[in-house]
């Protein structure tokens, strides 16, 4: 199998099942024009997140890592009219782009974008006594994934779904000797998912337009 074939299959699925609309296409275009890295989820992955949130009946969603707001649009669209998405982003320029993209998509009223280091903004949410979230999507800097998981659990309830993106790292997640902080952060994240008695978790490998990677999926049981 080749990368070209992975891309062709993703393109076929997206054309057949996702049916991109103007707001999502503009979000990608404006993110690229602003110089944001092209590390957003693929269209079929965005709809996968949307469907998971809808299947779960999520009313409150937390996203760690906003980038240009592409996945935030997908997640916000899964919410009911009175639902809420809180999304955390470190880079001020990314916040500007994401805010414009969400407004154009008609989702700004559902979304609270918080700028700053996610470890700080997560601590602020806890200090504010934020209500538990129904679904949490972790897709930010990988070295901090173990810390994000720890704080996310403090913002969870039994039944909360936690999704971690980019957990395969082109297969390097199995390299225990890796000197890459992103690999070590991902490995520790996976180990914590498996060891925490409050969680039931699994992980899936993916191939496609975003290369060889995967998702981790967990539910808080207690």
VOLO-634697 format. One record per atom (N, C-alpha, C): x, y negated, z; residue in one letter. Coordinates in pm, whole numbers, plus 50000, padded with zeros to 5 digits. Atoms other than C-alpha are relative to their C-alpha. Example, Ala and Ser with C-alpha at 12.3 -4.5 7.8 and 13.67 -1.06 7.14 Angstrom:
<nodes>
500895011950000A
512305045050780A
500904988050000A
499185011949994S
513675010650714S
499234989150073S
</nodes>
This chain:
<nodes>
500845011950000X
500005000050000X
500894987550000X
499215012250010X
501274965049920X
499254988350063X
500615012249948X
500654930550065X
498994994649899X
500935004750104X
499034921649732X
498675007450008X
501244992449989X
496524949649779X
499234996250127X
500665004849878X
495794938950139X
499264987049972X
500615012950031X
495144903850012X
498785001749910X
501114997950092X
492904916549733X
498785005550073X
501114994349924X
490794936849977X
499364989350088X
500545011049918X
490454907150215X
499184990449915X
500715009250089X
489444885149924X
498665006049956X
501244993250039X
486854910949812X
498994999850114X
500905000349885X
485384913750162X
499454986050024X
500435013749975X
485284876150204X
499004995249896X
500925004150106X
483644870249867X
498655007150011X
501234991949995X
481104898049925X
499194997850127X
500674999849870X
480294893650293X
500014986950076X
499845012149917X
481444860150427X
499364987949935X
500615011250071X
480374835250162X
500334986650067X
499515012649945X
482444805550269X
499124988349958X
500775011950033X
480664772250284X
500914987850000X
499205012150021X
481814736650225X
500724995650127X
499395004849876X
482484728450592X
501225008350037X
498864991549968X
484754758450644X
501144998049901X
498975002350102X
486584753050316X
500704986650023X
499425013249973X
487084716250402X
500885000350124X
499184998949879X
488394725450746X
501375005649968X
498714994450041X
491104746750589X
500794990049917X
499315009550088X
491914720550326X
500564988350080X
499555011449922X
492144691950575X
501105003950099X
498934995249913X
494254712850813X
501315000949924X
498804999050083X
496684719950532X
500534986249964X
499595013550037X
496734683450423X
500664992750117X
499435006349882X
497554673050781X
501305006650045X
498754993449967X
500504696850787X
499925010150112X
500144989949895X
499064721251039X
500465013649946X
499574986850048X
500544756351021X
498815008549959X
501094991850055X
498444781050822X
499895013150078X
500074988349913X
497944804551116X
498585002150053X
501404997849964X
494154802151143X
499595014349965X
500524986850035X
492154834351135X
499535000149855X
500524998650136X
491164847450792X
498474998750003X
501475001550002X
487544841550678X
499255012150054X
500714988249950X
486494877550742X
500245002050150X
499754999449856X
488134875751087X
499164989550073X
500855010249940X
486294843351160X
498585004850015X
501364994949990X
483004859851081X
499925011650099X
499944989449900X
484044889851291X
499844994150141X
500135006749871X
484454866351590X
498574994850019X
501365005249994X
481114850151510X
499015011250032X
500924989049977X
479354883751498X
500155005950140X
499794995149865X
480954895551822X
499294991050102X
500655009449908X
479734864051999X
498495001249993X
501454998750016X
476234868251854X
499495013250057X
500394986949947X
476054905351938X
499984999650153X
499885000849854X
477124897152293X
498994990250061X
500925010149949X
474574868852320X
500704989050077X
499215009949926X
477274844552432X
499344986349998X
500505013749986X
476104810752559X
501124990550038X
498835008049964X
479454798752692X
501255007349949X
498804994150060X
482684804952499X
501204991250034X
498735006849978X
486264795752587X
500985004549893X
498974997050101X
488894793652313X
501314993750045X
498675005049964X
492564790352401X
500834999349873X
499315002150127X
494224775352092X
499034995849891X
500995005450094X
492154752651867X
500524999149859X
499405003150129X
494544744651581X
499134989849927X
500825009550074X
492384727751314X
498515001950015X
501414998349973X
489074740251446X
499295010249913X
500664990450090X
488434767551188X
499295011050079X
500654989649920X
487774795451438X
498984993950095X
500975006749912X
486024770251664X
498664998049929X
501255001450075X
483464763751389X
499265013349998X
500634986850001X
482814801051358X
499385003350136X
500494996849866X
482434804651736X
498834991150040X
501085009249965X
480284773551780X
498725003649927X
501194996250076X
477924785551507X
499315012350058X
500614988349938X
477334817151709X
499174996450123X
500675004149877X
475994797252004X
498564995649976X
501345006050010X
472364788452071X
500104984950008X
499995014750004X
471364751952055X
500544993850128X
499525005449873X
472144746852424X
501295006850046X
498754993449965X
475374767452415X
501164990350004X
498835008749985X
478844754052485X
501275007749969X
498654995050026X
482314760452346X
501004990150059X
498875007849951X
485324747652538X
501245005349932X
498824995550074X
488454748852324X
501204991450041X
498825006349942X
491984740452441X
501114999249896X
498955002150101X
494744725652224X
501084990850055X
498865007849949X
498204712452310X
500324987849915X
499525010550091X
498974691152002X
498924989549975X
501005010550024X
497164657251983X
499564999249855X
500375000750141X
497284657551602X
499035011249963X
500914988950027X
495614691551594X
498604996950054X
501295003849941X
492884678251823X
499254990549908X
500635009550092X
492204649651582X
499405007249879X
500474992750118X
491914672951284X
498835008950037X
501074991049959X
489784697951473X
498714992450030X
501205007949967X
487414671051601X
499284995649874X
500615004150127X
486844658251248X
499355011849929X
500544988150066X
486334693351113X
498725004950068X
501204995749927X
483834702351386X
498844990449979X
501075009950024X
481914669851335X
499405002049862X
500514997950136X
481644675950960X
499155012649991X
500764987650000X
480384711151032X
498744999150085X
501205001849920X
477684696951260X
500035007150134X
499864992349876X
479064714251570X
500574991650115X
499315008049897X
480574685251766X
499244999650132X
500795001149877X
477714683652016X
500115012550088X
499874987649923X
478364719652123X
501405002250055X
498604996849977X
482124716652160X
500694989550086X
499165008449914X
484394702452430X
501455003649970X
498594997850031X
487964699252298X
500834993650110X
499165005349893X
490484695452579X
501465000549956X
498625001050045X
493964683252487X
500955001350119X
498994998249896X
496974693952690X
500515014250000X
499504986349984X
498984724352789X
498895008850056X
501144991749962X
496504752852820X
500105004850145X
499894996149859X
497924763853156X
499444989250091X
500535011249920X
497024729253287X
498494998649983X
501435001950022X
493604726753124X
499195011850055X
500674988849936X
492694761653241X
499904997950151X
500015002949856X
493684751853595X
498974989150033X
501005010649978X
491534720553559X
498595005749996X
501324993750007X
488524741453455X
499685007550129X
500194992749876X
489004763453759X
499734990450114X
500165009949892X
489374733153987X
498634993249992X
501315006350018X
486184718353841X
498855009350038X
501054990349971X
484294749953931X
499195003449877X
500704996950125X
483444757153566X
499285013350012X
500764987550001X
480774783453522X
500745010549919X
499314989550075X
482024817253397X
499634999549852X
500234999350144X
482364821653023X
499565014149962X
500484987150050X
480654849352831X
501005006649907X
499014994950094X
483414852852572X
501204990850003X
498755007749997X
487054841652579X
500895005049887X
499144996850114X
489254840652267X
501374993950028X
498645004549970X
493004838552339X
500825000649872X
499285000850128X
494954826552034X
500914987850002X
499085011449987X
497714802952146X
501435005550005X
498604995649994X
501454805652220X
500115013350075X
500034986249950X
502154842452281X
500825002250127X
499284997749874X
504794839852557X
499144997750124X
500855003049885X
502094825852785X
498765008850009X
501204991649998X
499504852752706X
499725006650135X
500294994249869X
499954870253043X
499384989950096X
500545010549912X
499294837253223X
498594996049956X
501345003350049X
496334829453000X
498995010750045X
500904989449957X
494834863253083X
499674998650148X
500225001449856X
495284857853456X
499004988850029X
500905011349977X
493554823953442X
498645002549937X
501284996850064X
490884836253200X
499155008850090X
500754991349911X
489904862953450X
499344992150113X
500595008449896X
489264835653705X
498824991949947X
501125007050064X
486804820453456X
499035010049937X
500814989250056X
485074853553386X
498995004950102X
501004993049918X
482214874353523X
499915014249947X
500244986750059X
481284910953487X
499204998849871X
500635001150131X
480384914353120X
500704990449906X
499265009050088X
482724887352990X
500865008149903X
499174993950103X
484384897552663X
501244991349979X
498735006950023X
488064888252617X
500635005749874X
499374996150126X
489674888952271X
501374993449992X
498665005250022X
493404884852212X
500415002149855X
499604999050141X
494694877351863X
501515002149989X
498584998650036X
498034886051700X
500775008950097X
499364991549900X
498894915251928X
500925010749939X
499154989950063X
500734937051672X
501354994449958X
498745006950033X
503334911951550X
500835007849898X
499334992350106X
504184931751234X
500615012950054X
499524987549941X
504684962651451X
501034998250108X
498945002349903X
507264946351676X
499535001150144X
500504998649863X
504984949951979X
500555012750067X
499474987649940X
506464984852029X
501484998750034X
498565001849979X
510014970652049X
500244994450140X
499815004349861X
510634969552423X
501274992050019X
498735007049987X
514154956252366X
500024986549929X
500035012550075X
513024926252160X
500374988150089X
499645012349930X
514524892852262X
499024988749970X
500985010150039X
511554874252112X
498994998050114X
500965002349891X
509494857752390X
498565002949960X
501364997050045X
506354861852177X
499725014950008X
500174985549991X
506904899552162X
499865004150146X
500064996249858X
507574902252533X
498724995150066X
501275005049947X
504564880352615X
498835008549957X
501074991450051X
502354901852395X
500025013650069X
499904987049933X
503664934052549X
499464999150143X
500475001449863X
503024921252900X
498484998150004X
501455002050012X
499534909952795X
499295013449984X
500594986950023X
498734944852665X
500095008550127X
499824992049878X
500154961052978X
499044995550110X
500935005149899X
498054938453202X
498565003849968X
501354995650038X
494924946353003X
499765014550041X
500154985949969X
495564983153058X
500055003150149X
499794997049858X
496544981053424X
498964993750091X
500935007149912X
493884957153557X
498735008350020X
501184991649978X
491104977353723X
498684993149968X
501225007350035X
488604949853638X
499685001049852X
500135000850145X
489094955053266X
499925013849936X
499954988850093X
488294981053002X
500384994249865X
499445006750118X
490324973652689X
500465010049896X
499384992650109X
491504986052353X
500644989949907X
499395008850101X
493444972052057X
499945006949865X
500114994950136X
493154975951681X
501034993249911X
499105005650099X
495744971451408X
499194995149880X
500645005350120X
494744950351107X
501054997249893X
499195004850112X
496174943750764X
499104991249913X
500805008750085X
495084916950521X
500754987349964X
499425012750043X
495644881150417X
500954994350103X
499135004849893X
497294874350754X
501115010050033X
498924990549981X
499704903450716X
499615011550090X
500194988449913X
500124932350957X
499934995250145X
500185005149865X
498704923451298X
498865007550067X
501104993249935X
495744931251522X
499384992050112X
500775006049891X
493254922451795X
500035009250121X
500324992749877X
492944933052158X
498604995850043X
501385002649958X
489414935752295X
499795006050138X
500224995349863X
488434938552661X
498664995050051X
501195004649929X
485344936152878X
500305000450149X
499845000649855X
485364925653241X
498915008650063X
500944990549944X
483724953353439X
499654997150146X
500265003049858X
483924939653794X
500594986550036X
</nodes>
